[in-house]
Amino acid sequence: MDFLQNNLIYCIPALGLVGIIVMMIKSAWVNKQDAGDKNMQELAGYIADGAMAFLKAEWRVLSIFAVFTAALLAYSGTITEIKGVPMHSSWIISISFIIGAVFSATAGYIGMKSATKANVRTTQAARTSLKQALKVSFTGGTVMGLGVAGLAVLGLGGLFIVFLQIFHVTNANSVEMRTAIEVLTGFSLGAESIALFARVGGGIYTKAADVGADLVGKVEAGIPEDDVRNPATIADNVGDNVGDVAGMGADLFGSYVATILATMVLGQEITVTDKFGGMSPILLPMVICGLGIIFSIIGTWFVTIKDEKSNVQNALNLGNWSSILITAVASFFIVKWMLPETLNLRGYEFSSINVFYAIIVGLVVGTIMSIVTEYFTAMGKGPVNSIIQQSSTGHATNIIAGLAVGMKSTVIPILVLAGGIMASYHFAGLYGVAIAAAGMMATTAMQLAIDAFGPIADNAGGIAEMSQLPPEVRERTDNLDAVGNTTAATGKGFAIASAALTSLALFAAFVGIAGITAIDIYKAPVLAGLFVGGMIPFIFSALCIQAVGKAAMDMVQEVRRQFREIPGIMEYKAKPEYEKCVAISTKASIREMMMPGAIALITPIIVGFTFGPEVLGGLLAGVTVTGVLMGIFQSNAGGAWDNAKKSFEQGVMINGEMHYKKSEPHKASVTGDTVGDPFKDTSGPSMNILIKLMSIVSLVIAPYIAVKAIAGEHKQEVRKEIRIEQKTDASGNIKTDTLINTTDTLSR
């Protein structure tokens, strides 16, 4: 036990390394599976090549951004003081930023590479059984989950050890420790910056291709979405990987890192006497998330089914519940072992057992968010059925129903989040809110495995359709894909919940470093900042959706051109020019992702340096509230529309009459799904990165604007004046003796 106490800090990156090793083993297993016949492999090759082409184009642009930003951070790190107030940073923050950016890009790459290997192997496995198809697709998703979590824990834990040595940290509450953690924020900034561009760019890519394939292929030409004759079908399948896999991987990598970092920043403010040199509140979030990797690996063992009639969703839920339950039990012993009996943060005193309760709150919030999201988006549930029923009266009523479902779906999650924030704060103050988010993120490896399984199954179905395999193969992949739609929606619900708690923790850390004690919305500039912040998610969403619309128009024109100018496509005598559709999506997504990204990065800097930290705090509050609402609304509306459309493939009962594909209600559902595509895969899931990234940028600039705020505030001078008045009567006797005390407050 003494050895573990003395070397606990080195165990953290070791846990990350364990995750990466298991990831490599599972990746090797996937690669050994049968990849099918030559035609299947050729189609899978198109998808893999298209995904790599997009990533390379994206990386070229982002590398320029990374170098420029790193140079600015390096310069800021050389500033030692401003107006006599010392700065606790270093030029090394630029290195930290670059490492975070590289790790985030690598996390996305690992997921994309795994998915493009697993898709065709899942198709081949579906030729034998549903059980084997689930095993291959879920293992492919597990590779991504373990890669993301392993890289995050290895990167954060390893860099923290290095920075402790570089800055000669001897005390947990020292200036040197503050510098080490502040430099570590660069790692999170790099991760979130890349995540935003990966998520927005990938989302624009996938939905431009999807909308183009739907509108021309399905609606105009009357062929299936994944028909080999559809020129946009390869681009559509590529999009599933670059958006839902690589984008989601980078997204949750950023969330994972930001959550741990926010808890570390707050933990550094807590002075304790413990067995770890006073570092237990700082180390605790890293230890919980590191062990969460092991618990997620255990959870994957439970994801299996017996036969064709088994419920795939139940198998995934069992694995998820198992990892959450193990994390909850283990957290009790970890907290009691690491933390002293009492702690105090900013005057709020709490006990170690209360920290454990806060972790449980985080796990419960994440679980309820997943359950609620599943209810509002799953096939066979009331919300999706309401959209199906209203599809019978046309396209407009389908849209109305979907919008209503999305809006209603915000109520319970927001109440749960509000309750979670209040409960975690009650138990352990601001540290409780942060550690609740860390508890929620502990099983990220498992959450991502479940999420990435969906796009792999979707791709597998596409390859089965394009390869014209027997109907039972497509039935099995469709079974997985329908569940995958729900797991994708629940993954987005989990991501937005974690983002809300993480942003609040980052907000608390920002307030501490910026040196402000309160944010008074009664002040006009602060209220103005609140309104501007509330507007940003709307303009951000508008730009994302508009980008999808522009790129989809280009895609539609290209698909129509190929149908018109290349004779023999519809008769299978000529092969479509898939690469041209891939190129359209790639160029459009790279071009259109810049403006939304710039808004997230530049707005906090302009507001902070112009108006000070209190107005910036108002801005962050507005962004967080409307961003969470917009994220939940758009993701759930899109997911519900999608599964309403998919329900027609199995047949649905409307007013006593069965309706199937190509019926009028089905056509209305296709319109709803097309509208929902950019909601659920572009702007909706980008909301959580937006609110986190703006909080992290604010945290990085907090020391500089704090100095500016102090220097620029109206300082007050108190002048006290005492006057004694005496009045006499006609004979010269003192009649009154009055004491006048005057206090003036003057601004200077």
LINKAMO-V479852 format. One record per pair of residues at least 24 apart in sequence whose C-alpha atoms are under 7 Angstrom apart, sorted by the first residue. I is the first residue (numbers start at 1). J is the second residue. D is the distance in whole Angstrom. If there is no record, write none. Layout:
i:I j:J d:D
i:I j:J d:D
//
This chain:
i:5 j:275 d:7
i:5 j:276 d:7
i:12 j:153 d:7
i:12 j:157 d:6
i:12 j:286 d:7
i:12 j:287 d:6
i:12 j:290 d:6
i:13 j:153 d:6
i:13 j:154 d:4
i:13 j:157 d:5
i:13 j:158 d:6
i:15 j:290 d:5
i:15 j:291 d:7
i:16 j:150 d:4
i:16 j:151 d:6
i:16 j:153 d:5
i:16 j:154 d:5
i:16 j:290 d:6
i:17 j:150 d:6
i:17 j:154 d:6
i:19 j:146 d:5
i:19 j:147 d:7
i:19 j:150 d:5
i:19 j:293 d:6
i:20 j:146 d:6
i:20 j:147 d:6
i:20 j:150 d:5
i:23 j:143 d:5
i:23 j:146 d:6
i:23 j:147 d:6
i:26 j:139 d:7
i:26 j:143 d:6
i:27 j:114 d:7
i:27 j:140 d:7
i:27 j:143 d:6
i:30 j:118 d:6
i:30 j:136 d:7
i:30 j:140 d:7
i:31 j:117 d:7
i:33 j:121 d:6
i:34 j:121 d:6
i:34 j:124 d:7
i:35 j:120 d:6
i:35 j:121 d:5
i:35 j:124 d:6
i:36 j:121 d:7
i:36 j:124 d:5
i:39 j:467 d:7
i:40 j:120 d:7
i:40 j:463 d:7
i:40 j:467 d:6
i:41 j:120 d:7
i:43 j:463 d:7
i:44 j:120 d:6
i:46 j:234 d:7
i:47 j:234 d:6
i:47 j:237 d:6
i:47 j:238 d:5
i:48 j:116 d:5
i:50 j:238 d:6
i:50 j:582 d:6
i:51 j:238 d:5
i:51 j:241 d:7
i:51 j:242 d:6
i:54 j:586 d:6
i:58 j:590 d:6
i:66 j:98 d:7
i:70 j:94 d:5
i:70 j:97 d:7
i:70 j:98 d:7
i:82 j:707 d:7
i:85 j:707 d:7
i:87 j:703 d:7
i:88 j:178 d:7
i:88 j:179 d:5
i:89 j:179 d:5
i:89 j:182 d:6
i:89 j:183 d:6
i:90 j:183 d:7
i:92 j:183 d:7
i:93 j:183 d:5
i:93 j:184 d:7
i:93 j:186 d:5
i:94 j:186 d:7
i:96 j:183 d:7
i:96 j:184 d:6
i:96 j:186 d:5
i:96 j:187 d:5
i:97 j:186 d:4
i:97 j:187 d:5
i:97 j:189 d:6
i:97 j:190 d:5
i:98 j:190 d:6
i:99 j:187 d:6
i:100 j:187 d:4
i:100 j:188 d:6
i:100 j:190 d:5
i:100 j:191 d:5
i:101 j:190 d:4
i:101 j:191 d:5
i:101 j:194 d:6
i:103 j:151 d:7
i:104 j:191 d:5
i:104 j:194 d:6
i:104 j:195 d:7
i:104 j:250 d:5
i:104 j:253 d:6
i:105 j:194 d:7
i:105 j:250 d:7
i:107 j:147 d:6
i:107 j:148 d:5
i:107 j:249 d:6
i:107 j:250 d:6
i:108 j:246 d:4
i:108 j:247 d:6
i:108 j:249 d:5
i:108 j:250 d:5
i:109 j:246 d:6
i:110 j:144 d:6
i:110 j:147 d:7
i:111 j:143 d:7
i:111 j:144 d:4
i:111 j:245 d:6
i:111 j:246 d:6
i:111 j:249 d:6
i:112 j:241 d:6
i:112 j:242 d:7
i:112 j:245 d:6
i:112 j:246 d:5
i:114 j:140 d:6
i:114 j:143 d:7
i:114 j:144 d:7
i:115 j:140 d:6
i:115 j:241 d:7
i:115 j:456 d:6
i:118 j:456 d:7
i:119 j:456 d:5
i:119 j:457 d:7
i:119 j:459 d:6
i:119 j:460 d:5
i:120 j:460 d:6
i:120 j:463 d:7
i:122 j:460 d:6
i:123 j:460 d:5
i:123 j:461 d:7
i:123 j:463 d:7
i:123 j:464 d:6
i:126 j:473 d:5
i:126 j:476 d:6
i:126 j:477 d:7
i:127 j:473 d:5
i:130 j:308 d:6
i:130 j:476 d:6
i:131 j:305 d:6
i:131 j:306 d:7
i:131 j:307 d:6
i:135 j:304 d:7
i:137 j:453 d:6
i:137 j:456 d:6
i:137 j:457 d:6
i:138 j:449 d:7
i:138 j:450 d:7
i:138 j:453 d:5
i:140 j:453 d:7
i:141 j:448 d:7
i:141 j:449 d:4
i:141 j:450 d:7
i:141 j:452 d:5
i:141 j:453 d:5
i:142 j:449 d:4
i:144 j:448 d:7
i:144 j:449 d:6
i:145 j:444 d:7
i:145 j:445 d:4
i:145 j:446 d:6
i:145 j:448 d:5
i:145 j:449 d:5
i:146 j:445 d:5
i:148 j:249 d:6
i:148 j:253 d:6
i:149 j:253 d:7
i:149 j:293 d:7
i:149 j:444 d:7
i:149 j:445 d:6
i:152 j:253 d:6
i:152 j:256 d:7
i:152 j:257 d:6
i:153 j:286 d:7
i:153 j:290 d:6
i:172 j:268 d:7
i:172 j:277 d:7
i:172 j:278 d:6
i:172 j:279 d:5
i:173 j:268 d:6
i:173 j:269 d:7
i:173 j:271 d:7
i:181 j:265 d:7
i:185 j:261 d:7
i:185 j:700 d:7
i:188 j:254 d:7
i:188 j:257 d:6
i:188 j:258 d:6
i:189 j:696 d:6
i:189 j:697 d:7
i:191 j:254 d:5
i:192 j:254 d:5
i:192 j:689 d:7
i:192 j:693 d:6
i:193 j:693 d:7
i:195 j:247 d:7
i:195 j:250 d:5
i:195 j:251 d:5
i:195 j:254 d:6
i:196 j:597 d:7
i:196 j:686 d:7
i:196 j:689 d:6
i:197 j:593 d:6
i:197 j:597 d:6
i:198 j:247 d:5
i:198 j:250 d:7
i:199 j:243 d:6
i:199 j:247 d:4
i:199 j:248 d:7
i:199 j:251 d:7
i:199 j:686 d:6
i:200 j:593 d:6
i:200 j:682 d:6
i:200 j:686 d:6
i:201 j:589 d:5
i:201 j:590 d:6
i:201 j:593 d:5
i:202 j:239 d:7
i:202 j:242 d:5
i:202 j:243 d:4
i:202 j:247 d:6
i:202 j:589 d:7
i:203 j:243 d:5
i:203 j:681 d:5
i:203 j:682 d:4
i:204 j:547 d:7
i:204 j:548 d:5
i:204 j:589 d:5
i:204 j:682 d:6
i:205 j:239 d:6
i:205 j:585 d:5
i:205 j:586 d:6
i:205 j:589 d:5
i:206 j:236 d:6
i:206 j:239 d:4
i:206 j:240 d:6
i:206 j:243 d:6
i:207 j:548 d:6
i:207 j:677 d:6
i:207 j:678 d:6
i:208 j:548 d:5
i:208 j:551 d:5
i:208 j:552 d:4
i:208 j:555 d:7
i:208 j:585 d:6
i:209 j:235 d:6
i:209 j:236 d:5
i:209 j:552 d:7
i:209 j:555 d:7
i:209 j:585 d:6
i:210 j:236 d:5
i:211 j:552 d:6
i:211 j:674 d:6
i:212 j:552 d:5
i:212 j:555 d:5
i:212 j:556 d:5
i:216 j:556 d:6
i:216 j:559 d:7
i:216 j:560 d:7
i:226 j:462 d:5
i:226 j:465 d:6
i:226 j:466 d:6
i:227 j:465 d:6
i:227 j:466 d:5
i:228 j:466 d:4
i:229 j:569 d:6
i:229 j:570 d:6
i:229 j:572 d:7
i:229 j:576 d:7
i:231 j:559 d:6
i:231 j:576 d:5
i:231 j:577 d:6
i:231 j:578 d:5
i:231 j:581 d:7
i:232 j:559 d:7
i:232 j:578 d:6
i:232 j:581 d:6
i:234 j:578 d:6
i:235 j:581 d:6
i:235 j:582 d:5
i:237 j:459 d:6
i:240 j:455 d:6
i:241 j:455 d:7
i:244 j:455 d:6
i:245 j:452 d:6
i:245 j:455 d:7
i:251 j:689 d:7
i:252 j:495 d:7
i:255 j:499 d:7
i:256 j:441 d:6
i:258 j:502 d:7
i:259 j:434 d:7
i:259 j:437 d:6
i:259 j:438 d:6
i:259 j:502 d:5
i:260 j:285 d:6
i:260 j:286 d:6
i:260 j:438 d:6
i:262 j:434 d:7
i:262 j:505 d:6
i:262 j:506 d:5
i:262 j:509 d:6
i:263 j:431 d:7
i:263 j:434 d:5
i:263 j:435 d:6
i:263 j:505 d:7
i:265 j:509 d:6
i:266 j:431 d:6
i:266 j:509 d:6
i:267 j:431 d:7
i:269 j:345 d:7
i:270 j:343 d:7
i:270 j:344 d:6
i:270 j:345 d:5
i:272 j:343 d:7
i:273 j:340 d:7
i:274 j:339 d:7
i:274 j:340 d:6
i:280 j:338 d:6
i:280 j:339 d:6
i:281 j:339 d:7
i:285 j:435 d:7
i:285 j:438 d:6
i:288 j:331 d:7
i:288 j:442 d:6
i:289 j:438 d:7
i:289 j:442 d:4
i:292 j:327 d:6
i:292 j:442 d:5
i:292 j:443 d:5
i:293 j:443 d:7
i:293 j:445 d:6
i:295 j:323 d:5
i:295 j:326 d:6
i:295 j:327 d:6
i:296 j:323 d:5
i:296 j:443 d:6
i:296 j:445 d:6
i:296 j:446 d:5
i:298 j:323 d:7
i:299 j:323 d:5
i:313 j:483 d:6
i:316 j:450 d:7
i:320 j:446 d:6
i:323 j:443 d:7
i:324 j:363 d:7
i:324 j:443 d:7
i:328 j:360 d:6
i:331 j:356 d:7
i:332 j:356 d:6
i:348 j:429 d:6
i:350 j:427 d:7
i:350 j:428 d:5
i:354 j:427 d:5
i:354 j:428 d:6
i:355 j:427 d:7
i:355 j:428 d:6
i:355 j:432 d:6
i:357 j:427 d:7
i:358 j:424 d:5
i:358 j:427 d:6
i:358 j:428 d:7
i:358 j:432 d:5
i:358 j:435 d:7
i:358 j:436 d:5
i:359 j:435 d:6
i:359 j:436 d:4
i:359 j:439 d:5
i:361 j:420 d:6
i:361 j:424 d:6
i:361 j:436 d:6
i:362 j:420 d:7
i:362 j:436 d:4
i:362 j:437 d:6
i:362 j:439 d:5
i:362 j:440 d:5
i:363 j:439 d:6
i:363 j:440 d:5
i:365 j:416 d:6
i:365 j:417 d:7
i:365 j:420 d:6
i:366 j:440 d:6
i:366 j:494 d:6
i:366 j:497 d:7
i:369 j:413 d:6
i:369 j:493 d:6
i:369 j:494 d:6
i:370 j:490 d:5
i:370 j:493 d:6
i:370 j:494 d:6
i:373 j:489 d:7
i:373 j:490 d:5
i:373 j:493 d:6
i:373 j:636 d:7
i:374 j:486 d:6
i:374 j:490 d:6
i:376 j:409 d:7
i:376 j:636 d:7
i:376 j:640 d:7
i:377 j:486 d:6
i:377 j:489 d:7
i:377 j:636 d:6
i:377 j:639 d:5
i:377 j:640 d:4
i:377 j:643 d:7
i:378 j:486 d:5
i:378 j:640 d:7
i:378 j:643 d:7
i:379 j:643 d:6
i:379 j:644 d:7
i:379 j:647 d:7
i:384 j:640 d:5
i:384 j:643 d:7
i:384 j:644 d:5
i:385 j:644 d:7
i:387 j:644 d:6
i:388 j:644 d:6
i:389 j:654 d:6
i:391 j:665 d:5
i:391 j:668 d:6
i:391 j:669 d:6
i:392 j:665 d:5
i:394 j:665 d:7
i:394 j:668 d:6
i:395 j:668 d:4
i:395 j:671 d:7
i:398 j:668 d:6
i:398 j:669 d:7
i:398 j:672 d:6
i:399 j:672 d:6
i:402 j:637 d:6
i:402 j:640 d:7
i:402 j:641 d:6
i:403 j:637 d:6
i:405 j:637 d:6
i:406 j:633 d:5
i:406 j:634 d:6
i:406 j:636 d:5
i:406 j:637 d:4
i:407 j:633 d:5
i:409 j:633 d:7
i:409 j:636 d:7
i:410 j:629 d:6
i:410 j:632 d:6
i:410 j:633 d:6
i:430 j:505 d:7
i:430 j:508 d:7
i:433 j:501 d:7
i:433 j:505 d:6
i:434 j:501 d:7
i:434 j:502 d:6
i:434 j:505 d:5
i:437 j:498 d:6
i:437 j:501 d:5
i:437 j:502 d:6
i:440 j:498 d:7
i:441 j:498 d:7
i:447 j:491 d:7
i:450 j:487 d:6
i:451 j:487 d:6
i:451 j:488 d:5
i:451 j:491 d:6
i:453 j:484 d:6
i:454 j:481 d:6
i:454 j:484 d:4
i:454 j:485 d:6
i:454 j:487 d:7
i:454 j:488 d:6
i:455 j:484 d:7
i:457 j:481 d:5
i:485 j:639 d:7
i:489 j:635 d:7
i:489 j:636 d:7
i:489 j:639 d:6
i:492 j:635 d:7
i:492 j:685 d:6
i:493 j:632 d:7
i:495 j:688 d:7
i:496 j:628 d:6
i:496 j:631 d:7
i:496 j:688 d:5
i:499 j:688 d:5
i:499 j:692 d:6
i:500 j:624 d:7
i:500 j:628 d:7
i:503 j:691 d:7
i:503 j:692 d:5
i:503 j:695 d:6
i:506 j:695 d:6
i:506 j:696 d:7
i:507 j:695 d:6
i:510 j:698 d:7
i:510 j:699 d:5
i:510 j:702 d:6
i:513 j:702 d:6
i:513 j:703 d:6
i:514 j:613 d:6
i:514 j:702 d:5
i:514 j:703 d:6
i:514 j:705 d:7
i:514 j:706 d:4
i:515 j:706 d:6
i:519 j:614 d:6
i:519 j:617 d:7
i:519 j:618 d:7
i:525 j:615 d:6
i:526 j:614 d:7
i:526 j:615 d:4
i:526 j:618 d:5
i:527 j:618 d:7
i:529 j:615 d:5
i:529 j:616 d:7
i:529 j:618 d:5
i:529 j:619 d:5
i:530 j:618 d:4
i:530 j:619 d:5
i:530 j:621 d:6
i:530 j:622 d:5
i:531 j:622 d:6
i:532 j:619 d:6
i:533 j:619 d:4
i:533 j:620 d:6
i:533 j:621 d:7
i:533 j:622 d:4
i:533 j:623 d:4
i:534 j:622 d:4
i:534 j:623 d:5
i:534 j:626 d:6
i:536 j:623 d:6
i:537 j:623 d:6
i:537 j:626 d:7
i:537 j:627 d:5
i:537 j:687 d:7
i:540 j:596 d:6
i:541 j:683 d:5
i:543 j:596 d:7
i:544 j:682 d:6
i:544 j:683 d:6
i:545 j:678 d:6
i:545 j:683 d:7
i:547 j:592 d:6
i:548 j:678 d:7
i:551 j:585 d:7
i:551 j:588 d:6
i:555 j:581 d:6
i:555 j:584 d:7
i:600 j:690 d:6
i:600 j:693 d:7
i:600 j:694 d:6
i:601 j:694 d:6
i:601 j:697 d:7
i:604 j:694 d:6
i:604 j:697 d:7
i:604 j:698 d:6
i:608 j:705 d:6
i:609 j:705 d:6
i:612 j:705 d:6
i:612 j:709 d:5
i:613 j:705 d:6
i:613 j:706 d:6
i:613 j:709 d:7
i:620 j:695 d:7
i:623 j:691 d:6
i:624 j:691 d:6
i:627 j:687 d:5
i:627 j:688 d:7
i:627 j:691 d:7
i:628 j:687 d:7
i:628 j:688 d:7
i:630 j:684 d:7
i:631 j:684 d:4
i:631 j:685 d:6
i:631 j:687 d:5
i:631 j:688 d:7
i:634 j:679 d:5
i:634 j:680 d:6
i:634 j:684 d:5
i:635 j:679 d:6
i:635 j:680 d:4
i:635 j:684 d:5
i:635 j:685 d:7
i:636 j:680 d:7
i:637 j:676 d:7
i:638 j:673 d:7
i:638 j:676 d:4
i:638 j:677 d:6
i:638 j:679 d:5
i:638 j:680 d:5
i:639 j:680 d:6
i:641 j:672 d:6
i:641 j:673 d:5
i:641 j:676 d:6
i:642 j:673 d:5
i:644 j:669 d:7
i:645 j:669 d:5
i:645 j:670 d:6
i:645 j:673 d:7
i:714 j:747 d:6
i:714 j:748 d:7
i:715 j:747 d:6
i:715 j:748 d:6
i:716 j:745 d:7
i:716 j:746 d:6
i:716 j:747 d:5
i:716 j:748 d:6
i:717 j:745 d:6
i:717 j:746 d:5
i:717 j:747 d:6
i:718 j:744 d:6
i:718 j:745 d:5
i:718 j:746 d:6
i:719 j:743 d:6
i:719 j:744 d:5
i:719 j:745 d:6
i:720 j:744 d:6
//
